[in-house]
Amino acid sequence: MTKTILVTTIVAAVLLTACNQQSKQENTDITKAEETTATSDDIVTQSLTDKEGNTLDMSFDNANGTVTLNFKGETIELDQQRSASGIWYKNDHYELRGKGNDIWLKKDGEVIFEHQDDKVSIEVRNDNGDVLNMTFNNTEGTVKAYLNGGEQIDLVEQKAASGIWYKNDHYELSGKGNHYELKKDGKIIFEN
């Protein structure tokens, strides 16, 4: 009888240990999968082209504060630096700075890549004294408009038969030549 109790106890201990190991393995696998998912969300990639046709591929790892660049076949790793605004990454030879899509890459202090969006700013007035300021980003196909210095109105370019046409859920900007019309919810709020 003592033998039966001893064998039963050993078998129970072995089964319990095996179940605990299985459970720990499953928990480890789940943790690794969650870490992988979180890390992949922190990677942002972007490619820009300069005036000479050179392409700069960038892969920002926001979790680790690094960026991996691919430029002219060379892979470059840079560490994030504290910046007042925009981005700043560097290593011993390279430095990447920028804001929005305006990016500069330097090697040993010399600019080797520069991309700036094609932007045009226009201010128009109508007979009522209203002022419409517009900053067109022709690279992105967007415009930021301000009526009488008010709130920023972000609009996206639409395909127009002629002239320009930008809109969002509430506003619509159209124009041809020096004539512009801004509508809010279908009602004209500026026209020159």
C-alpha positions in Angstrom: 0.0 0.0 0.0 2.8 2.4 0.8 4.3 1.5 -2.6 1.0 2.5 -4.3 0.8 5.8 -2.5 4.5 6.5 -3.3 4.0 5.7 -7.0 0.8 7.8 -7.1 2.5 10.7 -5.5 5.5 10.5 -7.9 3.1 10.3 -11.0 1.1 13.3 -9.7 4.3 15.3 -9.1 5.6 14.5 -12.6 2.2 15.5 -14.2 2.0 18.7 -12.2 5.5 19.7 -13.1 4.9 18.9 -16.8 1.7 21.0 -16.8 3.5 23.9 -15.1 6.2 23.8 -17.7 3.7 23.7 -20.6 1.8 26.7 -19.1 5.1 28.7 -18.6 6.0 27.9 -22.2 2.6 29.1 -23.5 2.9 32.3 -21.4 6.4 33.0 -22.8 5.1 32.4 -26.4 2.2 34.8 -25.8 4.5 37.5 -24.3 6.9 37.2 -27.3 4.1 37.6 -29.7 2.8 40.7 -27.9 6.2 42.2 -27.9 6.6 41.6 -31.6 3.2 43.2 -32.3 4.0 46.2 -30.2 7.4 46.7 -31.9 6.1 46.4 -35.4 3.6 49.3 -34.7 6.6 51.5 -33.7 8.3 51.2 -37.1 7.5 53.9 -39.6 9.0 53.9 -43.1 9.2 56.7 -45.7 11.0 57.3 -49.0 11.8 60.7 -50.4 13.5 61.7 -53.7 15.7 64.8 -54.2 16.0 67.1 -57.2 18.8 64.9 -58.7 16.6 61.7 -58.5 18.4 60.2 -55.5 16.1 58.2 -53.2 16.5 58.1 -49.4 14.7 55.2 -47.7 14.1 55.7 -44.0 12.9 53.3 -41.4 12.2 54.9 -38.1 12.2 52.7 -35.0 10.3 54.9 -32.5 10.5 52.4 -29.7 14.3 52.3 -29.8 14.9 55.9 -30.9 16.8 55.0 -34.1 16.5 55.3 -37.8 17.9 53.1 -40.5 18.7 54.8 -43.8 19.4 53.3 -47.2 21.1 55.8 -49.5 22.9 55.0 -52.7 23.2 51.3 -51.6 24.7 52.2 -48.1 22.8 51.3 -44.9 23.2 53.9 -42.2 22.1 53.6 -38.5 21.5 56.8 -36.6 20.4 57.5 -33.0 17.7 60.0 -32.1 18.7 63.3 -30.6 16.7 65.9 -28.6 15.2 68.4 -31.1 13.2 71.6 -30.4 10.9 70.6 -33.3 11.0 68.2 -36.2 13.5 65.3 -36.2 17.2 65.0 -35.5 19.2 61.7 -35.7 23.0 61.3 -35.9 26.1 59.1 -35.6 29.8 59.9 -35.9 29.6 60.7 -39.6 25.9 61.3 -40.6 23.2 63.6 -39.4 19.5 63.6 -40.4 17.3 66.6 -39.7 14.0 67.7 -40.9 10.4 68.8 -40.3 7.5 67.2 -42.2 8.8 66.1 -45.6 11.6 68.7 -45.6 14.7 66.5 -44.9 18.4 67.0 -44.9 21.1 64.3 -44.7 24.7 65.4 -44.0 27.9 63.4 -44.1 30.8 64.8 -42.2 29.0 68.3 -42.2 28.3 68.3 -45.9 24.7 68.1 -47.2 24.5 65.0 -49.4 20.7 64.7 -49.7 18.0 67.4 -49.5 14.2 67.1 -50.1 11.8 70.0 -49.7 8.2 69.8 -50.6 7.0 72.2 -53.4 5.1 74.8 -51.4 3.4 78.0 -52.6 1.8 80.6 -50.3 -0.9 83.0 -51.7 -2.9 85.7 -50.0 -6.0 87.2 -51.6 -8.5 89.8 -50.6 -12.1 90.5 -51.6 -14.0 93.7 -51.9 -15.4 93.2 -48.3 -11.9 93.3 -46.9 -11.8 89.6 -46.1 -8.4 87.9 -46.4 -7.8 84.3 -47.4 -4.3 82.9 -46.8 -3.4 79.6 -48.5 -0.3 77.5 -48.4 -0.4 74.9 -51.1 1.8 71.8 -50.7 2.0 70.6 -54.3 4.1 67.6 -53.4 1.4 66.2 -51.0 -1.6 67.7 -52.9 -2.9 69.6 -49.8 -3.6 73.2 -48.8 -3.8 74.9 -45.5 -6.2 77.8 -45.6 -6.9 80.6 -43.1 -9.9 83.0 -43.5 -9.2 86.3 -41.8 -6.5 84.7 -39.7 -8.9 82.2 -38.2 -8.6 78.5 -37.7 -6.5 76.3 -40.0 -8.6 74.6 -42.7 -6.8 71.5 -44.1 -8.0 70.5 -47.5 -7.0 67.7 -50.0 -6.6 68.1 -53.7 -9.4 66.7 -56.0 -9.3 66.1 -59.7 -10.5 69.3 -61.4 -11.5 69.8 -65.0 -9.6 73.1 -64.9 -8.2 75.3 -62.2 -7.9 74.0 -58.6 -10.3 72.1 -56.3 -9.6 71.1 -52.7 -12.0 69.8 -50.1 -12.6 68.1 -46.8 -15.9 67.1 -45.0 -17.1 70.7 -44.6 -15.0 73.0 -46.8 -14.4 73.3 -50.5 -11.8 75.5 -52.2 -11.9 76.1 -55.9 -10.3 78.6 -58.2 -8.9 79.6 -61.5 -6.2 82.2 -62.2 -6.5 84.8 -59.4 -10.1 84.0 -58.6 -10.8 81.8 -55.5 -14.0 80.6 -53.8 -14.2 79.0 -50.4 -17.4 77.2 -49.3 -18.4 75.8 -46.0 -21.1 73.2 -46.0 -22.2 74.3 -49.5 -22.4 78.0 -48.6 -19.9 80.5 -50.1 -18.0 82.2 -47.3 -15.2 83.8 -49.4 -15.1 84.9 -53.0 -12.8 87.4 -54.7 
